Every structure is written in structure tokens, then in C-alpha cells.
Amino acid sequence: MKKIKIYLDTSVINFLYADDVPELKKVTEEFFAYVKEGQRYDVYVSDVVINEINKTNDPIKKKKLISIIESYGLTKLPNFKDVEMSALAEIYLNKGVIPRSKIEDALHIAYAVVFEIDVLLSWNFKHLANIKQEREVLIVNIEIGYNYPIRIVTPMEVDYEDSNDI
């Protein structure tokens, strides 16, 4: 069985500590339990995720968030395609798919697209995990020659019983 490739944006890691939304925290914990199992998903992050975590003001929380990457065996995508990813992110910003003030969100998408990741997982409903955004990203990608289909969803939408359904 081919593993599903999943890119995590920073929000998914953050929600492991989201005590103010216990139902979403629980879903996130369940997702990470499957990640730990290691049989269904190959899970990736990027320098964008690490840089966002490093902006965390609370040093204890920052250390916990960084430790998630190592303790769950998340793979950091390489930077050898930086120019391509930056250019793609800029296209998303210029076409209004992502607001200019949310460059990190555009970069998360660009990483997932350039590395042909199956799913970008996010709790960011406003700028990433919603039907409108997914559709706009796919339209732009097709216009400029990126034809690999990407899904942008929340951890609630990952099928834990049979990963072939994604």
C-alpha cells in the first residue's frame, strides 16, 4: 500500500497543546497517534514551520513544539527548490489566493505543491483548509503547469481507517 504524503502546517503541531479547543486537540492527538504508527503516512514539515515555531515567545512551548518534529519522525523537506517555491508563493499572493500579509501560508502551499505532497494538513480554516482556497490553488496550479492534485484539509478529514480513501 502506497503511503499518503502529508505536509503539516504549523497549526497542526500547535493544536497538540490547544487546551482552549479540546475537541480539536483530541482530533490532532488521534492523527499524531497514526503518525507514530508510521504505516499509513509519510509526514513532512519545512523550514517555514520551524521558523514559525521559532517565533513562539514562550521558550518552554517553543521547545515542546520543536520536539514534536523529532519525536514523531516528521521529515523536513529540503530547501534545494527555494527559488521555485518562493516564485510559486509569490504567484499565490499576486493572484489574491492568499493575502499578502500571510506569506507563510503561501509558502506552505508552495512546499506541498513543488514536492507533490498529497495532502496539506491545517487547522487554518480562513486561509488554507477550506473548499474555496483549495479550488483557487488548484486553478492557479493548473494555469502554470503544476498538475499534481493536492488536497488542503483539516485533521478531521483524514481517514484513519483506510488511508486509500484520501
VOPAGU-2260 file (C-alpha; in pm, 1 decimal, decimal comma):
REM VOPAGU-2260
SITE   aa  ch    i         X         Y         Z
SITE  MET   A    0       0,0       0,0       0,0
SITE  LYS   A    1     136,5     338,8    -103,9
SITE  LYS   A    2     166,0     578,8     187,6
SITE  ILE   A    3     -15,3     910,8     172,6
SITE  LYS   A    4     227,0    1206,3     177,8
SITE  ILE   A    5     109,3    1473,6     423,5
SITE  TYR   A    6     258,2    1818,1     479,7
SITE  LEU   A    7     176,6    1974,3     817,0
SITE  ASP   A    8     148,3    2346,4     856,8
SITE  THR   A    9     237,7    2489,1    1196,7
SITE  SER   A   10    -121,4    2498,8    1321,7
SITE  VAL   A   11    -144,6    2119,1    1333,0
SITE  ILE   A   12     157,3    2093,2    1562,1
SITE  ASN   A   13      25,9    2381,1    1775,0
SITE  PHE   A   14    -308,4    2209,4    1827,1
SITE  LEU   A   15    -141,6    1931,4    2023,9
SITE  TYR   A   16    -134,0    2196,4    2300,0
SITE  ALA   A   17    -464,9    2372,0    2224,7
SITE  ASP   A   18    -632,5    2328,6    2563,8
SITE  ASP   A   19    -885,0    2601,3    2474,1
SITE  VAL   A   20   -1036,7    2379,5    2199,7
SITE  PRO   A   21   -1032,1    2029,8    2348,8
SITE  GLU   A   22   -1229,4    1867,2    2067,2
SITE  LEU   A   23    -979,5    1981,6    1802,2
SITE  LYS   A   24    -687,5    1895,8    2028,3
SITE  LYS   A   25    -827,7    1541,3    2061,0
SITE  VAL   A   26    -857,6    1503,9    1682,4
SITE  THR   A   27    -498,8    1626,5    1646,9
SITE  GLU   A   28    -377,3    1378,4    1907,7
SITE  GLU   A   29    -557,8    1096,9    1724,2
SITE  PHE   A   30    -391,6    1199,6    1398,5
SITE  PHE   A   31     -48,2    1201,3    1562,7
SITE  ALA   A   32    -114,0     854,2    1706,5
SITE  TYR   A   33    -144,2     730,3    1347,3
SITE  VAL   A   34     169,1     924,2    1252,5
SITE  LYS   A   35     357,7     749,9    1532,9
SITE  GLU   A   36     237,0     415,0    1398,6
SITE  GLY   A   37     421,4     505,0    1076,9
SITE  GLN   A   38     239,4     266,5     846,3
SITE  ARG   A   39      -9,1     490,3     665,8
SITE  TYR   A   40     150,4     830,4     619,5
SITE  ASP   A   41     479,8     993,8     532,6
SITE  VAL   A   42     460,4    1327,5     714,7
SITE  TYR   A   43     659,8    1636,1     622,2
SITE  VAL   A   44     732,5    1984,2     751,1
SITE  SER   A   45     951,3    2262,0     612,8
SITE  ASP   A   46    1176,1    2541,0     730,8
SITE  VAL   A   47     866,1    2761,1     720,0
SITE  VAL   A   48     715,0    2551,4    1001,3
SITE  ILE   A   49    1037,2    2561,6    1200,7
SITE  ASN   A   50    1070,8    2938,4    1152,8
SITE  GLU   A   51     712,0    2994,0    1267,3
SITE  ILE   A   52     771,8    2778,8    1574,8
SITE  ASN   A   53    1090,6    2973,9    1649,1
SITE  LYS   A   54     881,2    3293,0    1665,1
SITE  THR   A   55     697,9    3148,8    1968,6
SITE  ASN   A   56     762,8    3377,9    2266,0
SITE  ASP   A   57     725,1    3111,1    2533,8
SITE  PRO   A   58    1057,0    2918,4    2539,4
SITE  ILE   A   59     900,4    2610,6    2702,5
SITE  LYS   A   60     623,9    2590,2    2442,5
SITE  LYS   A   61     876,6    2652,2    2164,1
SITE  LYS   A   62    1086,6    2359,2    2286,9
SITE  LYS   A   63     777,5    2133,3    2304,8
SITE  LEU   A   64     670,8    2227,1    1951,7
SITE  ILE   A   65    1018,1    2165,5    1805,4
SITE  SER   A   66    1040,5    1832,8    1989,5
SITE  ILE   A   67     723,7    1713,4    1812,0
SITE  ILE   A   68     910,0    1715,9    1480,0
SITE  GLU   A   69    1176,3    1480,6    1612,0
SITE  SER   A   70     965,4    1262,9    1841,7
SITE  TYR   A   71     712,3    1182,6    1566,7
SITE  GLY   A   72     975,2    1135,5    1298,0
SITE  LEU   A   73     847,1    1416,6    1077,1
SITE  THR   A   74    1065,7    1466,4     770,9
SITE  LYS   A   75    1190,3    1816,0     695,2
SITE  LEU   A   76    1168,1    1888,4     325,2
SITE  PRO   A   77    1493,7    2012,6     170,0
SITE  ASN   A   78    1549,0    2368,7      54,2
SITE  PHE   A   79    1707,6    2296,1    -283,4
SITE  LYS   A   80    1394,7    2423,1    -461,5
SITE  ASP   A   81    1376,8    2752,1    -267,0
SITE  VAL   A   82    1364,6    2971,1    -577,6
SITE  GLU   A   83    1080,6    2768,0    -729,3
SITE  MET   A   84     883,3    2766,3    -403,2
SITE  SER   A   85     931,1    3138,9    -346,8
SITE  ALA   A   86     819,7    3213,9    -702,2
SITE  LEU   A   87     510,9    2994,0    -663,2
SITE  ALA   A   88     422,6    3153,2    -328,9
SITE  GLU   A   89     455,4    3494,7    -492,2
SITE  ILE   A   90     208,9    3388,4    -762,6
SITE  TYR   A   91     -45,1    3286,6    -495,5
SITE  LEU   A   92      -0,7    3628,0    -332,1
SITE  ASN   A   93     -17,7    3823,5    -659,4
SITE  LYS   A   94    -334,1    3642,3    -772,2
SITE  GLY   A   95    -500,6    3704,8    -435,0
SITE  VAL   A   96    -530,1    3336,4    -347,5
SITE  ILE   A   97    -352,5    3413,0     -18,9
SITE  PRO   A   98    -342,1    3760,7     139,9
SITE  ARG   A   99      -4,9    3930,7     100,9
SITE  SER   A  100      28,1    3950,5     481,2
SITE  LYS   A  101      16,9    3567,5     501,8
SITE  ILE   A  102     335,3    3480,5     311,0
SITE  GLU   A  103     395,0    3174,9     533,3
SITE  ASP   A  104      61,4    3026,7     423,7
SITE  ALA   A  105     156,5    3075,9      58,4
SITE  LEU   A  106     491,3    2909,5     128,0
SITE  HIS   A  107     324,4    2611,6     299,0
SITE  ILE   A  108     118,1    2557,2     -15,6
SITE  ALA   A  109     420,2    2604,3    -239,9
SITE  TYR   A  110     621,2    2343,7     -49,3
SITE  ALA   A  111     336,4    2093,3     -73,4
SITE  VAL   A  112     284,8    2159,3    -445,0
SITE  VAL   A  113     650,0    2158,3    -551,8
SITE  PHE   A  114     721,9    1835,3    -363,7
SITE  GLU   A  115     398,5    1674,8    -490,5
SITE  ILE   A  116     256,2    1614,2    -144,9
SITE  ASP   A  117     -88,9    1452,8    -143,7
SITE  VAL   A  118    -237,1    1648,6     147,1
SITE  LEU   A  119    -161,5    1981,8     312,2
SITE  LEU   A  120    -299,7    1946,2     664,3
SITE  SER   A  121    -400,2    2261,1     851,2
SITE  TRP   A  122    -631,8    2396,3    1116,9
SITE  ASN   A  123    -621,4    2733,7     939,0
SITE  PHE   A  124    -975,7    2747,0     803,3
SITE  LYS   A  125    -950,5    3108,9     689,5
SITE  HIS   A  126    -652,9    3092,6     454,1
SITE  LEU   A  127    -590,2    2725,3     385,9
SITE  ALA   A  128    -829,8    2445,7     482,8
SITE  ASN   A  129   -1146,5    2537,1     300,0
SITE  ILE   A  130   -1304,3    2448,7     -32,7
SITE  LYS   A  131   -1262,4    2795,7    -181,7
SITE  GLN   A  132    -888,4    2805,2    -109,5
SITE  GLU   A  133    -830,4    2452,3    -233,7
SITE  ARG   A  134   -1014,2    2529,0    -557,8
SITE  GLU   A  135    -824,5    2855,8    -613,7
SITE  VAL   A  136    -490,2    2686,4    -550,0
SITE  LEU   A  137    -574,9    2407,5    -795,4
SITE  ILE   A  138    -683,3    2657,2   -1063,4
SITE  VAL   A  139    -360,7    2857,5   -1031,4
SITE  ASN   A  140    -152,1    2540,5   -1026,1
SITE  ILE   A  141    -309,0    2411,4   -1347,3
SITE  GLU   A  142    -270,4    2753,0   -1515,1
SITE  ILE   A  143     104,2    2748,2   -1451,5
SITE  GLY   A  144     170,8    2378,7   -1508,8
SITE  TYR   A  145     153,8    2212,5   -1167,1
SITE  ASN   A  146     -87,4    1928,5   -1231,9
SITE  TYR   A  147     -33,7    1709,0    -926,7
SITE  PRO   A  148    -362,0    1714,0    -732,2
SITE  ILE   A  149    -329,2    1840,5    -376,6
SITE  ARG   A  150    -591,2    1833,6    -103,4
SITE  ILE   A  151    -595,2    2102,5     165,6
SITE  VAL   A  152    -785,7    1966,7     464,7
SITE  THR   A  153    -801,6    1953,1     844,1
SITE  PRO   A  154    -700,9    1653,2    1055,8
SITE  MET   A  155   -1074,7    1576,5    1087,2
SITE  GLU   A  156   -1082,7    1491,9     719,1
SITE  VAL   A  157    -804,5    1235,4     726,0
SITE  ASP   A  158    -947,8     886,1     701,3
SITE  TYR   A  159    -793,0     686,5     983,2
SITE  GLU   A  160    -948,7     353,8     887,3
SITE  ASP   A  161    -824,3     324,4     530,4
SITE  SER   A  162    -576,8     579,8     403,0
SITE  ASN   A  163    -652,2     479,3      41,4
SITE  ASP   A  164    -973,4     682,1      61,5
SITE  ILE   A  165    -799,2    1020,3      62,8
